[in-house]
Amino acid sequence: MATENEKDSPTIVVDEDHPEQEKYEVLKEKLRYKQAKRENAKKIDHKQVRLNIQADALPTKTFFIMNALAAVIAAYGLLADSAAVVIGAMLVAMMLGPISGVALSFIDSRWILFRTAMSTLLMGVAMIFAIGVVIGFIHHDMPMTSEILSRTQPTMIDLMIALAGGAAGAFASVSPRLSVAVVGVAVATALVPPLVASGILFAHFQWANSGNAFLLAVTNMVAIQISSSLVLWIAGFRRGSEEELQSNVLEFIKRNIWSLLVLVILAVYLSFNLTQRVRLQLYETSISQIVKNNLNDDNNIINAVVFDQKEDYTLVRVVIRGDHEPTQKQLAMLNQEMSKDNRGLPTKLQIRFIPVKILQTKGVEDVELSPRQAQHISMKTAE
């Protein structure tokens, strides 16, 4: 007995010995192409998508178990300074569901769904943060790694990444041919690690860094919700009561007004942070180049250039290994050449010189290093 799909599918019976076989093969390929176009043009099932989003927004056992496991894996990945482990932890995270539920509740004016999704999201955030605090206390003697500290300086770049990730997640949730699970992993990457990092830093009593990491997580959540709302709205999810409303920009803004206000405030603050970071990087690069051009010569090699911002100035600590000390004249010239720091305050230089004795066999001339050779050795030493 033929099924409905088999009845609807075109069938061509071809004799392989027929001389016009190639013509029929082209015809079959055209029919396959039309079938693929019809499959790709399937309309969005608004009712099913709404049910899926609402189901993912519920505070289920699966939601808490998977996010708890993701938090534990992410915490040890952060402490081990392993980006691969941190990313791998996101394979089991499930933080996109309640954020999508909040987004749908705003554009559909469904406040019962909003309360459910928001409570699920807050409980998930609290649990992940608490796991970070507990693991931070257990391993209180471990130093803060670059993976942890990298999440304590949120900027406008992080906001733009979250906006794009939220849009991708929402688009996957409404598309019949895309898996929301894959995009959900990418979105969760922006949520679980900063929350866990905030908890670890809190356990180490680094309040400012902990607050910045938590701010990054909040920024990501707000940005993901806004972009998800926008994609859902464009896709036709704009129910007033029982009827779908026409697309209207003012109506979208009205329904997302509080999220948009928070987003604007965050955007202003993060833009300021980004400007400060860029100015700091330009300043440090400039000073490092000046130091290397003036001191990394002959047989002297610069091991490190460290910037220590004081209240009234920035102290540049330079560690040099070599066979002759820099002169006071060199230091005076360097202090004059150095620009003010990113705060407009003076830059002061401090050199730590480590003498090196050169040993060689008889008959070998004492050949000094060229600046390029000294720079090359310095880079190899730093590695």
C-alpha atoms as one frame of an Amber mdcrd trajectory, in Angstrom:
protein
   0.000   0.000   0.000   1.510   3.370  -1.046   1.716   6.130   1.539   0.496
   9.711   0.944   4.086  10.936   0.437   4.720   8.206  -2.125   1.510   9.128
  -3.982   2.539  12.805  -4.126   6.083  12.035  -5.338   6.573  12.018  -9.121
   7.676   8.699 -10.593   9.455   8.140 -13.899   9.981   4.665 -15.280  12.909
   4.581 -17.699  14.295   1.794 -19.834  18.060   1.864 -19.340  18.612   0.560
 -22.860  16.601   3.427 -24.363  18.776   5.754 -26.489  17.253   8.860 -24.850
  18.343   7.856 -21.361  20.368  11.077 -20.824  17.309  13.243 -21.509  15.325
  11.380 -18.866  18.189  11.717 -16.359  18.120  15.493 -16.809  14.347  15.461
 -16.287  14.735  13.454 -13.076  17.350  15.888 -11.785  15.011  18.810 -12.433
  12.239  17.068 -10.501  14.595  16.415  -7.582  15.595  20.094  -7.584  11.933
  21.168  -7.421  11.331  18.767  -4.533  14.334  20.226  -2.666  13.011  23.761
  -3.216   9.601  22.777  -1.847  11.273  21.188   1.197  13.368  24.294   1.795
  10.346  26.585   1.424   8.350  25.015   4.245   6.482  27.620   6.244   7.111
  28.275   9.922   4.798  26.313  12.186   4.078  29.126  14.656   2.025  26.948
  16.985   4.691  24.234  17.244   7.506  26.762  17.717   5.575  28.420  20.550
   5.050  25.052  22.222   8.753  24.175  21.852   9.905  27.487  23.348   7.450
  27.209  26.239   8.577  23.629  26.955  12.260  24.696  26.988  11.438  27.522
  29.406  10.104  25.176  32.113  12.230  24.488  35.243  12.707  20.779  34.585
  15.111  18.347  36.216  16.950  18.041  32.917  17.509  21.808  32.809  19.125
  21.911  36.262  21.138  18.695  35.924  22.634  19.597  32.548  23.451  23.176
  33.545  25.000  22.000  36.828  27.248  19.590  34.942  28.143  22.329  32.460
  29.044  24.652  35.349  31.323  22.053  36.975  33.125  21.308  33.700  33.445
  25.014  32.903  34.795  25.769  36.400  37.607  23.242  36.119  38.299  24.356
  32.561  38.671  27.928  33.791  40.923  26.887  36.688  43.026  24.742  34.339
  43.247  27.667  31.896  41.945  25.401  29.120  39.800  27.057  26.453  39.045
  23.633  24.934  37.531  22.326  28.183  35.491  25.510  28.667  34.047  25.206
  25.164  33.447  21.487  25.671  31.440  22.236  28.806  28.887  24.063  26.679
  27.896  20.850  24.922  25.677  20.063  27.911  24.454  23.585  28.812  20.786
  24.540  28.409  20.547  28.283  29.078  18.971  29.404  25.813  15.508  27.993
  26.582  14.345  30.390  29.334  15.828  33.420  27.527  13.846  32.488  24.408
  10.800  32.123  26.653  11.269  35.671  27.951  11.683  36.940  24.378   8.472
  35.202  23.235   6.529  36.422  26.272   7.384  40.045  25.463   6.317  39.972
  21.822   3.267  37.790  22.507   2.241  39.673  25.687   2.075  36.415  27.644
   2.945  37.359  31.205   2.380  33.914  32.681   5.056  32.620  30.298   7.269
  35.563  31.300   7.051  34.671  34.995   7.784  31.008  34.277  10.724  31.692
  31.970  12.193  34.410  34.191  12.003  32.258  37.310  13.684  29.393  35.440
  16.427  31.732  34.201  17.056  33.246  37.648  17.199  29.839  39.313  19.640
  28.639  36.647  21.840  31.721  37.090  21.828  31.344  40.887  22.727  27.646
  40.670  25.610  28.188  38.219  26.982  31.102  40.272  26.725  29.048  43.488
  28.628  26.158  41.898  31.357  28.612  40.915  31.552  29.916  44.505  31.740
  26.399  45.990  34.476  25.249  43.583  36.298  28.544  44.151  36.352  27.921
  47.917  37.453  24.299  47.447  40.405  25.418  45.304  41.091  28.687  47.074
  44.864  28.219  46.795  44.830  28.103  42.981  45.775  31.313  41.131  43.397
  33.147  38.818  44.061  32.086  35.228  43.887  34.120  32.039  40.652  32.298
  31.098  39.019  33.660  34.262  40.477  37.169  34.079  39.584  37.506  30.387
  35.921  37.563  31.443  36.359  40.497  33.824  36.601  43.218  31.165  33.294
  43.334  29.256  33.224  45.665  26.256  30.990  46.567  23.330  32.538  43.670
  21.407  30.960  41.190  23.849  27.587  42.878  23.387  27.762  42.560  19.590
  28.734  38.879  19.857  25.753  38.215  22.138  23.371  40.035  19.773  24.521
  37.905  16.851  24.363  34.709  18.934  20.844  35.443  20.134  19.676  36.130
  16.585  21.204  32.852  15.407  19.514  30.941  18.227  16.095  32.483  17.504
  16.437  31.872  13.769  17.308  28.231  14.403  14.304  27.832  16.704  11.838
  28.983  14.016  13.507  27.336  11.023  12.217  23.843  10.146  15.619  22.825
   8.759  17.982  24.005  11.508  18.781  22.468  14.882  18.438  24.908  17.758
  20.636  22.630  19.901  23.766  23.493  17.920  23.179  27.235  18.161  22.162
  26.863  21.791  25.643  25.553  22.538  27.207  28.690  21.037  24.860  30.948
  23.000  25.458  29.059  26.252  29.173  29.687  25.777  28.482  33.350  26.469
  26.531  32.639  29.668  27.916  29.784  31.760  31.675  30.657  31.782  31.255
  34.283  32.980  28.781  33.192  35.667  31.155  30.485  36.900  34.112  32.884
  36.696  32.143  35.411  38.748  31.506  32.774  41.423  35.183  31.711  41.549
  36.330  35.342  41.841  33.715  35.950  44.557  35.153  33.018  46.516  38.602
  34.631  46.211  37.203  37.942  47.540  37.928  39.765  44.288  34.701  41.753
  44.401  35.375  44.112  41.478  36.410  41.354  39.080  33.508  39.185  40.211
  31.075  42.025  39.538  32.552  42.626  36.078  32.252  38.949  35.147  28.644
  38.926  36.349  27.998  42.110  34.333  29.278  40.288  31.246  26.768  37.479
  31.844  23.914  39.971  32.329  24.957  41.823  29.161  24.868  38.584  27.205
  21.448  37.630  28.565  19.879  41.008  27.737  21.443  41.099  24.252  20.354
  37.527  23.461  16.799  38.294  24.602  16.554  41.462  22.485  17.889  39.850
  19.310  15.676  36.788  19.875  12.622  39.028  20.254  13.502  40.856  17.049
  13.906  37.657  15.003  10.672  36.179  16.377   8.824  39.440  15.667  10.050
  39.512  12.062   9.073  35.842  11.706   5.460  36.720  12.537   5.295  36.033
  16.287   3.323  39.115  17.322   0.060  37.955  18.821  -2.038  40.549  20.628
  -4.711  38.282  22.050  -6.068  35.634  19.690  -5.059  37.444  16.512  -1.669
  38.159  15.005  -0.840  41.873  14.865   0.663  43.567  11.836   4.385  44.310
  11.956   4.958  47.652  13.636   8.258  49.046  14.869   6.639  51.157  17.575
   4.706  48.159  18.866   7.921  46.109  19.053   9.675  48.898  20.974   6.694
  49.226  23.312   6.722  45.521  24.155  10.500  45.437  24.719  10.909  48.914
  26.222  12.533  47.852  29.493  14.974  45.471  27.842  15.872  48.111  25.257
  16.511  50.721  27.976  18.813  48.324  29.830  20.538  47.493  26.538  21.154
  51.183  25.784  22.633  51.771  29.257  24.875  48.722  28.895  25.916  49.802
  25.387  27.023  53.224  26.644  28.998  51.760  29.534  30.588  49.008  27.419
  31.506  51.484  24.681  33.331  53.532  27.305  35.103  50.363  28.486  36.135
  49.515  24.929  37.508  53.018  24.348  39.538  52.812  27.558  40.937  49.403
  26.651  41.938  50.527  23.173  43.671  53.608  24.577  45.477  51.450  27.158
  46.650  48.961  24.527  47.889  51.722  22.237  49.743  53.335  25.144  51.384
  50.069  26.284  52.372  49.144  22.729  53.927  52.563  22.181  55.910  52.500
  25.449  57.085  48.912  24.888  58.366  49.838  21.437  60.241  52.870  22.793
  61.855  50.746  25.520  62.917  48.030  23.096  64.301  50.502  20.559  66.480
  52.165  23.195  67.497  49.347  25.554  67.371  46.130  23.562  70.781  46.604
  21.951  74.331  45.293  22.005  74.438  42.264  24.328  71.521  43.410  26.499
  68.218  41.551  26.190  64.842  42.737  27.520  63.079  39.933  29.371  59.867
  41.711  30.355  58.023  45.032  30.253  55.336  45.291  32.955  52.931  48.200
  33.488  51.876  49.038  37.044  49.274  51.802  37.300  49.663  53.856  40.465
  47.344  56.566  41.744  49.395  59.475  40.331  51.463  57.821  37.582  52.165
  54.597  35.678  55.325  52.720  36.600  56.952  50.793  33.733  59.077  47.948
  35.101  61.678  46.691  32.632  63.782  43.576  33.282  67.053  43.455  31.327
  69.744  40.773  31.146  73.088  41.721  29.721  76.742  42.609  30.239  76.523
  46.393  30.635  74.142  48.560  32.639  72.024  51.212  30.957  73.418  54.662
  31.739  71.646  57.432  33.624  71.745  59.455  30.404  69.765  56.719  28.619
  67.206  56.651  31.416  66.797  60.434  31.333  66.268  60.385  27.563  63.732
  57.574  27.880  61.746  59.393  30.584  61.536  62.447  28.321  60.471  60.372
  25.307  57.731  58.447  27.117  54.205  59.761  26.644  51.556  60.148  29.337
  49.433  57.114  30.123  45.829  56.518  29.042  44.641  58.531  32.066  46.790
  61.543  31.146  49.221  60.900  34.028  53.059  60.737  33.838  54.973  57.583
  32.937  57.967  56.627  35.068  60.607  54.022  34.267  62.171  51.446  36.567
  64.865  49.064  35.294  65.944  45.826  36.924  69.293  44.841  35.471  70.528
  41.245  35.713  74.260  41.035  34.866  75.313  38.244  32.540  78.906  36.980
  32.283  79.932  35.884  28.805  82.058  32.712  28.693  83.735  31.610  25.483
  86.696  29.563  24.264  90.009  31.118  23.365  90.269  32.632  19.931  86.579
  33.631  19.736  86.073  37.339  19.276  83.691  39.161  21.614  81.045  39.918
  18.952  78.181  42.076  20.142  74.583  41.304  19.223  72.821  43.466  16.700
  69.504  45.027  17.796  67.625  42.535  15.628  69.476  39.572  17.150  68.829
  40.873  20.664  65.145  41.298  19.847  65.002  37.740  18.447  66.611  36.230
  21.556  64.291  38.281  23.773  61.225  36.917  21.985  62.526  33.342  22.270
  63.145  33.832  25.994  59.607  35.168  26.500  58.140  32.086  24.807
